[in-house]
Amino acid sequence: MNNVTIYHNPACGTSRNTLALIRNCGTEPAIIYYLETPPSRDELVKLIADMGITVRGLLRKNVEPYEQQGLSDDIFTDEQLIGFMLRYPILINRPIVVTAIGTRLCRPSEVVLEILPSAQ
């Protein structure tokens, strides 16, 4: 059984490409439109831990809330940054893909190939 989940934004080309790579392997993933249905605090913390990245490493920098909230300043704790991502889901970089093999921020899209259960 192939359990693949993608935290997806259909307006993002990288996210669309990643979804296409998953489907090209013969897998139809569970799609979470994270802007409409953001992860809970616990889910977000788990995703970050499973990816092995920093909280700041998941922040999108080229969106309005990043500048408006002054997030480029290194004055915020991880908990505060997570709070900003929960309040403004657009700050969560994407796509995030979860499989039995691992969890990755798939930038570039080809990173997803490392964790897909079936080859292209």
C-alpha positions, 0 to 999 in steps of 0.5 A, a space after each residue: 500500500 502506497 501512502 503518500 501525502 502532499 501539502 500542496 498549493 496548486 498555484 505553485 509550479 514546484 508543487 504542481 511538478 512534484 504532484 505530477 512526479 508522484 502521479 507518474 509513479 502510479 501513486 495518487 497521493 492524499 492532497 492537503 491544500 494547506 492554505 485552506 486546511 493548515 496543519 495543526 501546531 503538533 502536525 507542523 512541529 512533527 513535519 519540521 522534525 521529520 524533515 530534519 530542517 530548522 523552523 526558519 528553514 521552512 519559512 517562505 521569504 518572498 511573501 507579504 507576511 514575511 516582510 510585514 511581520 519583520 521575520 527577517 530579523 533574527 529575534 523570534 523563537 522557533 515557537 514564535 515562528 511556528 505561530 506565524 506560520 499557523 496564523 499565515 499559512 502562506 509562510 509555510 514553504 511547499 510542497 511537503 511530501 510525506 511517505 513511508 520512506 521519509 518526509 521532504 520539502 520538495 524544492 526542487 521537485 525532484 527531491 520527491 524521487 528520494 522518498 517515493 515507494 515506486 520508481 518513475 
